[in-house]
Amino acid sequence: MESLSEGTTAGYQQIHDGIIHLVDSARTETVRSVNALMTATYWEIGRRIVEFEQGG
């Protein structure tokens, strides 16, 4: 079996690193989106409770 040349190995490493960065970036953006949605949801829940308790 032939061994990979240094250039090919470096190329695969570069692709691998890029994929890892892409997945990490997507994960970070997902967490931010979920946090924003949860914050908005809980704020709306609180608003509805206060509105109910204050009679409209």
PEKAMO-V792642 format. One line per field, one symbol per residue. phi: phi as a letter, one per 20 degrees, with the letter a starting at -180 (. if undefined). burial: b if it has 24 or more other ideal C-beta (glycine too) atoms within 12 Angstrom, else e. A space follows every 50 residues. Layout:
# PEKAMO-V792642
phi: ???
burial: ???
This chain:
# PEKAMO-V792642
phi: .feffgfffffffffgfffgffffffffffffffffffffffffffffff gffemo
burial: eeeeeeeeeeeeeeeeeeeeeeeeeeeeeeeeeeeeeeeeeeeeeeeeee eeeeee
